[in-house]
Amino acid sequence: MAIDVGQKVRHLIADPQERRSIGTYLRKRRWELFRKQFPDIEQMHVLDLGGVTVHWKKFPIKPLSVTVVNLLPQDSVADSITAIQGDVCNEIPELRGKSFDLVYSNSLIEHVGGHARRADFAANVNKFAPHHWVQTPYRYFPIEPHWLFPGLQFLPQAMRAKAIRHWPLSPSKPTRESALAEVLEIELLSRAEMKYYFDQSRILSERVLGITKSLIAVR
């Protein structure tokens, strides 16, 4: 049976309440998949590269400890959740000599800036723990996830920048000068690229309407 993706997209865009409910459903389903992959997560020490501390306080899965590394300063919101300010693609002095059970990263690798930095990020993922979960939006899903704009990622950069300035669902209203910087900052990945960076991992597909929405490197 054919899926009318265009009709589904138009309905999604038209109904903010449905967007929220779908988002909640997808997050719940992802956490269920995460627990299935790591059933002993409550006994693990987790390193979150690029995340936010409130992410772990908000959700019901509670590892023994979580260390969150982000370019921006954050509060350590609980005794078991530690925040470190640092670049996840470089050496992190506060983590020197430390190891973890699991490295977790959610929707970050597409933001780090180019192939060389993605390779450095992947090296850090493999360096700090024997297990990992690295999720990223899939380049060939019909809707670009940051702006909810169908096919935006396939347009030339100048057209992408112009489009987001006038798109009603843009999370910000960029100026002409900043719009190009915003679209250049995001590079969605293909399955081949994820397999290149994480060649010892399984690449799972997170699907919506039977179409791959996100890729997850799991080891």
ChimeraX attribute file (.defattr): number of C-alpha atoms within 10 A of each C-alpha:
attribute: neighborCount
match mode: 1-to-1
recipient: residues
	/A:1	3
	/A:2	4
	/A:3	10
	/A:4	9
	/A:5	14
	/A:6	12
	/A:7	9
	/A:8	12
	/A:9	15
	/A:10	11
	/A:11	13
	/A:12	16
	/A:13	15
	/A:14	11
	/A:15	10
	/A:16	12
	/A:17	11
	/A:18	13
	/A:19	14
	/A:20	12
	/A:21	11
	/A:22	13
	/A:23	12
	/A:24	12
	/A:25	11
	/A:26	15
	/A:27	13
	/A:28	13
	/A:29	13
	/A:30	14
	/A:31	14
	/A:32	14
	/A:33	13
	/A:34	16
	/A:35	14
	/A:36	11
	/A:37	13
	/A:38	18
	/A:39	11
	/A:40	10
	/A:41	18
	/A:42	14
	/A:43	13
	/A:44	16
	/A:45	19
	/A:46	26
	/A:47	26
	/A:48	25
	/A:49	26
	/A:50	24
	/A:51	20
	/A:52	20
	/A:53	23
	/A:54	14
	/A:55	9
	/A:56	20
	/A:57	15
	/A:58	9
	/A:59	11
	/A:60	8
	/A:61	14
	/A:62	17
	/A:63	17
	/A:64	13
	/A:65	19
	/A:66	25
	/A:67	22
	/A:68	26
	/A:69	25
	/A:70	18
	/A:71	13
	/A:72	12
	/A:73	12
	/A:74	16
	/A:75	12
	/A:76	18
	/A:77	14
	/A:78	14
	/A:79	8
	/A:80	15
	/A:81	21
	/A:82	17
	/A:83	21
	/A:84	21
	/A:85	15
	/A:86	20
	/A:87	16
	/A:88	23
	/A:89	21
	/A:90	12
	/A:91	13
	/A:92	14
	/A:93	9
	/A:94	11
	/A:95	15
	/A:96	9
	/A:97	7
	/A:98	9
	/A:99	15
	/A:100	19
	/A:101	16
	/A:102	24
	/A:103	27
	/A:104	22
	/A:105	21
	/A:106	16
	/A:107	16
	/A:108	18
	/A:109	28
	/A:110	20
	/A:111	16
	/A:112	20
	/A:113	14
	/A:114	14
	/A:115	14
	/A:116	11
	/A:117	16
	/A:118	21
	/A:119	17
	/A:120	16
	/A:121	22
	/A:122	19
	/A:123	15
	/A:124	18
	/A:125	25
	/A:126	16
	/A:127	13
	/A:128	20
	/A:129	19
	/A:130	13
	/A:131	17
	/A:132	25
	/A:133	21
	/A:134	24
	/A:135	24
	/A:136	22
	/A:137	25
	/A:138	25
	/A:139	22
	/A:140	18
	/A:141	19
	/A:142	20
	/A:143	19
	/A:144	19
	/A:145	18
	/A:146	13
	/A:147	16
	/A:148	18
	/A:149	20
	/A:150	16
	/A:151	15
	/A:152	21
	/A:153	20
	/A:154	13
	/A:155	11
	/A:156	9
	/A:157	16
	/A:158	12
	/A:159	13
	/A:160	20
	/A:161	23
	/A:162	16
	/A:163	17
	/A:164	24
	/A:165	18
	/A:166	11
	/A:167	14
	/A:168	14
	/A:169	15
	/A:170	15
	/A:171	11
	/A:172	13
	/A:173	14
	/A:174	17
	/A:175	12
	/A:176	12
	/A:177	9
	/A:178	12
	/A:179	20
	/A:180	19
	/A:181	13
	/A:182	14
	/A:183	19
	/A:184	15
	/A:185	13
	/A:186	17
	/A:187	17
	/A:188	19
	/A:189	17
	/A:190	17
	/A:191	17
	/A:192	11
	/A:193	13
	/A:194	23
	/A:195	15
	/A:196	13
	/A:197	17
	/A:198	21
	/A:199	12
	/A:200	12
	/A:201	18
	/A:202	15
	/A:203	21
	/A:204	14
	/A:205	17
	/A:206	20
	/A:207	14
	/A:208	11
	/A:209	10
	/A:210	8
	/A:211	15
	/A:212	17
	/A:213	20
	/A:214	23
	/A:215	24
	/A:216	24
	/A:217	22
	/A:218	20
	/A:219	19
